[in-house]
Amino acid sequence: MKNLNRRTFALTALAGVSVTAACGNGVGSNGADTIDARVSATLTHMYDNYPNTADLAGKAAGMLVMPLVTEAGLGFGGAYGRGALLVNDITVDYYSTAKANFGLQIGAQQYAHVLFFMTQDALMNFRRSSGWAAGADLEYVFSDQGDSLATETTTLTAPVIAVVFGRAGLRVGATLEGTKYSRIIP
């Protein structure tokens, strides 16, 4: 019985250490530097491959850049990523994105996305919320194909515009509906 208790204790302690290490709570880490570097690389990639996004960025009150979101599902699914909110090209806050869903789905993918807050009101509502959820009113201006960004007059009047790009994986579609964004301390 003592061996079983020691074994159970050792396995429990090992699992606890593994879970704690996986949390990445930011204590003694360079989380902010890593996120900043990924945000910078993502913006460079987006501007180089989709030049019309530079015009969008110039008109936006702020941008939430999520450099890498990983989404997977087999019946139950979810997504997670971390990024930064930029106002006037300066990082003002860090955010995580999380999504959970259930339905007919299988596969995994990774992608980047940027939310352009086109009005000060939209930006302030986002920053004031304790957890902002993307809804059906979010305007998408970029398709799955590698063509250039196509914006219309109706799109440019939307308070929040989403650009999803850099997809890789074996899962069909990427939607931000139901995605929750929460402020973090990396």
C-alpha positions as CSV (number, residue, x, y, z in Angstrom):
1,M,0.0,0.0,0.0
2,K,2.9,2.4,0.7
3,N,4.3,1.9,-2.8
4,L,1.0,2.7,-4.3
5,N,0.8,5.9,-2.3
6,R,4.3,6.9,-3.2
7,R,3.7,6.2,-6.8
8,T,0.5,8.1,-6.8
9,F,2.2,11.0,-5.0
10,A,5.0,11.0,-7.6
11,L,2.7,10.9,-10.6
12,T,0.5,13.6,-9.1
13,A,3.5,15.8,-8.4
14,L,4.9,15.2,-11.9
15,A,1.5,16.1,-13.5
16,G,1.3,19.2,-11.3
17,V,4.7,20.4,-12.5
18,S,3.8,19.7,-16.1
19,V,0.6,21.6,-15.9
20,T,2.3,24.5,-14.1
21,A,5.0,24.6,-16.7
22,A,2.5,24.6,-19.5
23,C,0.5,27.5,-18.1
24,G,3.2,30.1,-19.0
25,N,2.0,32.5,-16.4
26,G,4.7,35.0,-17.3
27,V,6.6,35.0,-14.0
28,G,10.2,35.3,-15.0
29,S,9.5,34.8,-18.7
30,N,9.9,36.9,-21.8
31,G,6.2,36.5,-22.9
32,A,5.7,40.2,-23.8
33,D,8.9,40.2,-26.0
34,T,7.8,37.0,-27.7
35,I,4.3,38.4,-28.5
36,D,5.8,41.7,-29.7
37,A,8.2,39.9,-32.1
38,R,5.4,37.8,-33.5
39,V,3.1,40.8,-33.9
40,S,5.8,42.7,-35.8
41,A,6.4,39.7,-38.1
42,T,2.7,39.2,-38.7
43,L,2.2,42.8,-39.6
44,T,5.1,42.8,-42.0
45,H,3.8,39.6,-43.6
46,M,0.3,41.1,-43.9
47,Y,1.4,44.4,-45.4
48,D,3.8,42.7,-47.8
49,N,1.2,40.2,-49.1
50,Y,-1.9,42.2,-48.8
51,P,-0.9,45.9,-49.4
52,N,-4.4,47.2,-49.0
53,T,-4.3,46.4,-45.3
54,A,-1.9,49.3,-44.8
55,D,-4.6,51.7,-45.9
56,L,-7.0,50.0,-43.5
57,A,-4.4,50.3,-40.7
58,G,-4.0,54.0,-41.4
59,K,-7.7,54.6,-41.0
60,A,-8.1,52.4,-37.9
61,A,-8.3,53.7,-34.3
62,G,-6.5,50.6,-33.2
63,M,-5.7,47.0,-34.2
64,L,-5.7,43.8,-32.3
65,V,-3.1,41.5,-33.9
66,M,-3.3,37.8,-33.1
67,P,-0.2,36.3,-34.8
68,L,-0.9,32.6,-34.2
69,V,-4.2,31.0,-33.3
70,T,-4.4,27.3,-33.2
71,E,-7.8,25.7,-33.7
72,A,-8.6,22.0,-33.5
73,G,-11.7,19.8,-33.3
74,L,-13.1,16.3,-33.3
75,G,-16.7,16.8,-32.4
76,F,-15.7,19.2,-29.6
77,G,-13.3,21.9,-30.7
78,G,-11.5,24.9,-29.5
79,A,-9.0,27.6,-30.4
80,Y,-6.4,29.6,-28.5
81,G,-3.9,32.4,-29.3
82,R,-2.2,35.4,-27.8
83,G,-1.6,38.9,-29.3
84,A,-1.4,42.6,-28.7
85,L,-3.6,45.7,-29.1
86,L,-1.8,48.5,-31.0
87,V,-2.9,52.1,-30.9
88,N,-0.8,54.5,-33.1
89,D,1.6,51.5,-33.7
90,I,2.3,51.2,-30.0
91,T,1.4,48.1,-27.9
92,V,-1.1,49.2,-25.2
93,D,-2.3,45.8,-24.0
94,Y,-1.9,42.1,-24.5
95,Y,-4.9,39.8,-25.1
96,S,-5.7,36.1,-25.5
97,T,-8.3,34.7,-27.7
98,A,-10.2,31.5,-26.9
99,K,-13.1,29.7,-28.5
100,A,-14.9,26.5,-27.8
101,N,-17.5,24.8,-30.0
102,F,-19.3,21.5,-30.6
103,G,-20.5,20.1,-33.9
104,L,-19.6,18.2,-37.0
105,Q,-15.9,19.0,-37.3
106,I,-12.6,17.3,-37.6
107,G,-9.1,18.6,-38.1
108,A,-6.7,21.3,-37.0
109,Q,-5.4,24.6,-38.4
110,Q,-3.4,27.7,-37.5
111,Y,-4.0,31.2,-38.7
112,A,-3.4,34.8,-38.0
113,H,-6.0,37.5,-37.7
114,V,-6.1,41.2,-37.2
115,L,-9.2,43.1,-35.9
116,F,-9.2,46.7,-37.1
117,F,-11.2,49.0,-34.8
118,M,-12.5,51.6,-37.3
119,T,-14.0,54.0,-34.7
120,Q,-13.0,55.3,-31.3
121,D,-16.2,54.0,-29.9
122,A,-15.5,50.4,-31.1
123,L,-12.0,50.6,-29.7
124,M,-13.2,52.0,-26.3
125,N,-15.9,49.4,-26.0
126,F,-13.4,46.7,-26.6
127,R,-10.9,48.1,-24.1
128,R,-13.5,48.6,-21.4
129,S,-15.0,45.2,-21.6
130,S,-13.8,42.5,-19.2
131,G,-14.1,39.9,-22.0
132,W,-15.2,40.9,-25.5
133,A,-16.8,38.4,-27.8
134,A,-16.7,38.6,-31.5
135,G,-20.2,38.3,-33.0
136,A,-22.0,38.0,-36.2
137,D,-21.8,41.7,-36.8
138,L,-18.0,41.5,-37.4
139,E,-17.2,42.4,-41.0
140,Y,-14.8,40.1,-42.9
141,V,-12.9,41.7,-45.8
142,F,-10.6,39.0,-46.8
143,S,-11.4,35.7,-48.5
144,D,-9.7,32.3,-48.3
145,Q,-8.1,32.8,-51.6
146,G,-4.7,34.6,-52.0
147,D,-6.2,37.5,-53.9
148,S,-5.8,41.1,-52.8
149,L,-8.0,42.6,-50.1
150,A,-11.3,43.8,-51.5
151,T,-13.0,46.5,-49.5
152,E,-16.3,48.1,-50.3
153,T,-17.9,51.3,-49.0
154,T,-20.2,49.3,-46.7
155,T,-17.3,47.3,-45.3
156,L,-15.4,50.5,-44.4
157,T,-18.3,51.8,-42.4
158,A,-18.2,48.8,-40.1
159,P,-17.0,49.5,-36.6
160,V,-14.8,46.4,-36.5
161,I,-13.2,44.7,-39.5
162,A,-11.5,41.3,-39.3
163,V,-8.8,40.1,-41.7
164,V,-7.9,36.4,-41.4
165,F,-4.8,35.1,-43.3
166,G,-1.9,32.7,-43.1
167,R,-4.0,29.6,-42.8
168,A,-2.3,26.3,-42.5
169,G,-3.8,22.9,-41.6
170,L,-6.5,20.5,-42.5
171,R,-9.7,22.1,-41.2
172,V,-12.3,23.8,-43.4
173,G,-13.1,27.5,-42.6
174,A,-12.0,29.9,-39.9
175,T,-14.6,32.1,-38.3
176,L,-14.1,34.4,-35.4
177,E,-17.8,34.3,-34.3
178,G,-18.1,33.2,-30.7
179,T,-14.4,34.0,-30.0
180,K,-13.7,35.7,-26.7
181,Y,-10.8,38.1,-26.2
182,S,-9.5,38.7,-22.7
183,R,-6.8,41.0,-21.4
184,I,-3.7,39.2,-20.2
185,I,-0.4,39.9,-18.5
186,P,2.2,38.0,-20.4
